[in-house]
């Protein structure tokens, strides 16, 4: 991934974390959580030192 793609990935993660906190439907929250985990895992492959900011 390029630096720009990595920043976009971080932005998506932050956006989905925000949605996860706002959503009231348990299924939607679970799906968002799964998406976040996948995006974080993908980002860590590119940046092993990345730990995120929302945990």
Residue frames as a rotation matrix with the C-alpha (Angstrom) as fourth column:
UNK 1
0.576 0.817 0.000 0.00
0.817 -0.576 0.000 0.00
0.000 0.000 -1.000 0.00
UNK 2
-0.197 -0.582 0.789 1.09
0.460 -0.766 -0.450 3.54
0.866 0.274 0.419 -0.61
UNK 3
-0.930 -0.181 -0.321 1.32
0.368 -0.419 -0.830 6.04
0.016 -0.890 0.457 2.23
UNK 4
-0.679 0.733 0.039 -1.93
-0.707 -0.667 0.234 7.61
0.198 0.131 0.971 1.03
UNK 5
-0.002 0.679 -0.734 -3.71
-0.253 0.710 0.657 4.24
0.968 0.187 0.170 1.03
UNK 6
-0.504 -0.249 -0.827 -2.46
0.675 0.484 -0.557 3.58
0.539 -0.839 -0.076 4.56
UNK 7
-0.985 0.168 -0.049 -3.81
-0.107 -0.802 -0.587 6.94
-0.138 -0.573 0.808 5.75
UNK 8
-0.343 0.908 -0.242 -7.15
-0.773 -0.126 0.622 6.20
0.534 0.400 0.745 4.04
UNK 9
-0.128 0.229 -0.965 -7.24
0.265 0.946 0.189 2.81
0.956 -0.232 -0.182 5.78
UNK 10
-0.832 -0.224 -0.507 -6.64
0.543 -0.143 -0.828 4.52
0.113 -0.964 0.241 9.14
UNK 11
-0.814 0.581 0.031 -9.43
-0.581 -0.814 -0.015 6.99
0.017 -0.030 0.999 8.37
UNK 12
-0.119 0.786 -0.606 -11.84
-0.452 0.501 0.738 4.15
0.884 0.362 0.296 7.53
UNK 13
-0.402 -0.097 -0.911 -10.99
0.620 0.703 -0.348 2.37
0.674 -0.704 -0.223 10.76
UNK 14
-0.973 0.014 -0.232 -11.66
0.168 -0.650 -0.741 5.53
-0.161 -0.759 0.630 12.76
UNK 15
-0.581 0.801 -0.146 -14.92
-0.761 -0.470 0.447 6.11
0.289 0.371 0.882 10.90
UNK 16
-0.041 0.559 -0.828 -16.14
-0.096 0.823 0.560 2.56
0.995 0.103 0.020 11.49
UNK 17
-0.697 -0.229 -0.680 -15.17
0.631 0.256 -0.733 2.75
0.342 -0.939 -0.034 15.17
UNK 18
-0.917 0.398 -0.003 -17.30
-0.366 -0.848 -0.383 5.87
-0.155 -0.350 0.924 15.47
UNK 19
-0.220 0.868 -0.445 -20.23
-0.732 0.155 0.664 4.13
0.645 0.472 0.601 13.76
UNK 20
-0.328 0.033 -0.944 -19.78
0.340 0.937 -0.085 1.10
0.881 -0.349 -0.319 16.02
UNK 21
-0.923 -0.045 -0.382 -20.19
0.379 -0.279 -0.883 3.35
-0.067 -0.959 0.275 19.08
UNK 22
-0.762 0.624 -0.173 -23.27
-0.623 -0.779 -0.065 5.09
-0.175 0.058 0.983 17.62
UNK 23
-0.428 0.616 -0.662 -25.21
-0.450 0.490 0.747 2.10
0.784 0.617 0.067 16.28
UNK 24
-0.240 0.431 0.870 -27.88
-0.950 0.082 -0.303 0.55
-0.201 -0.899 0.389 18.50
UNK 25
0.779 0.522 -0.349 -28.55
-0.600 0.782 -0.170 -2.65
0.184 0.341 0.922 16.56
UNK 26
0.424 -0.642 0.639 -26.43
-0.446 0.466 0.764 -5.51
-0.788 -0.609 -0.089 18.02
UNK 27
0.578 -0.201 0.791 -26.00
0.639 0.713 -0.287 -7.22
-0.506 0.671 0.541 14.65
UNK 28
0.852 -0.260 0.454 -24.82
0.177 -0.673 -0.718 -4.02
0.492 0.692 -0.528 13.00
UNK 29
0.650 -0.633 0.421 -22.38
-0.752 -0.454 0.478 -3.42
-0.111 -0.627 -0.771 15.87
UNK 30
0.431 -0.471 0.770 -21.02
0.008 0.855 0.519 -6.95
-0.903 -0.217 0.372 15.52
UNK 31
0.696 -0.135 0.705 -20.59
0.714 0.238 -0.659 -6.59
-0.079 0.962 0.262 11.76
UNK 32
0.835 -0.405 0.372 -18.82
-0.269 -0.891 -0.366 -3.25
0.479 0.206 -0.853 12.15
UNK 33
0.552 -0.645 0.529 -16.53
-0.633 0.090 0.769 -4.77
-0.544 -0.759 -0.358 14.77
UNK 34
0.491 -0.330 0.806 -15.63
0.467 0.881 0.076 -7.59
-0.736 0.339 0.586 12.39
UNK 35
0.804 -0.172 0.570 -14.89
0.474 -0.393 -0.788 -5.12
0.359 0.903 -0.235 9.59
UNK 36
0.771 -0.523 0.364 -12.70
-0.617 -0.756 0.220 -3.06
0.160 -0.394 -0.905 11.93
UNK 37
0.480 -0.600 0.640 -10.73
-0.255 0.603 0.756 -6.14
-0.839 -0.526 0.137 12.97
UNK 38
0.563 -0.237 0.792 -10.12
0.748 0.554 -0.366 -7.09
-0.352 0.798 0.489 9.33
UNK 39
0.831 -0.236 0.504 -9.02
0.135 -0.793 -0.595 -3.58
0.540 0.562 -0.627 8.38
UNK 40
0.687 -0.591 0.423 -6.70
-0.700 -0.382 0.604 -3.40
-0.195 -0.711 -0.676 11.38
UNK 41
0.478 -0.508 0.717 -5.14
0.188 0.856 0.481 -6.76
-0.858 -0.095 0.504 10.56
UNK 42
0.661 -0.190 0.726 -4.55
0.743 0.028 -0.669 -5.64
0.106 0.981 0.160 6.97
UNK 43
0.826 -0.341 0.449 -3.00
-0.284 -0.939 -0.191 -2.38
0.487 0.030 -0.873 8.14
UNK 44
0.641 -0.597 0.483 -0.71
-0.504 0.147 0.851 -4.21
-0.579 -0.789 -0.207 10.60
UNK 45
0.613 -0.432 0.662 0.67
0.662 0.738 -0.131 -6.29
-0.432 0.518 0.738 7.72
UNK 46
0.544 -0.359 0.758 1.85
0.521 -0.563 -0.641 -3.06
0.657 0.744 -0.119 6.12
UNK 47
-0.022 -0.489 0.872 2.81
-0.528 -0.735 -0.425 -1.33
0.849 -0.470 -0.242 9.38
UNK 48
-0.003 0.008 -1.000 3.71
0.504 0.864 0.006 -3.91
0.864 -0.504 -0.006 12.05
UNK 49
-0.846 -0.393 -0.360 4.25
0.504 -0.373 -0.779 -1.12
0.172 -0.841 0.513 14.59
UNK 50
-0.559 0.718 0.414 0.72
-0.453 -0.683 0.572 0.27
0.694 0.132 0.708 14.12
UNK 51
-0.920 0.212 -0.329 -1.45
0.389 0.586 -0.711 -0.20
0.042 -0.782 -0.622 17.19
UNK 52
-0.086 0.945 0.314 -4.46
0.671 -0.178 0.720 1.97
0.736 0.273 -0.619 16.47
UNK 53
-0.861 -0.203 0.466 -5.95
-0.093 -0.838 -0.538 4.71
0.499 -0.506 0.703 18.57
UNK 54
-0.163 0.932 0.324 -9.36
-0.748 -0.331 0.575 3.51
0.643 -0.148 0.751 19.63
UNK 55
0.051 0.174 -0.983 -8.77
0.267 0.946 0.181 0.61
0.962 -0.272 0.002 21.97
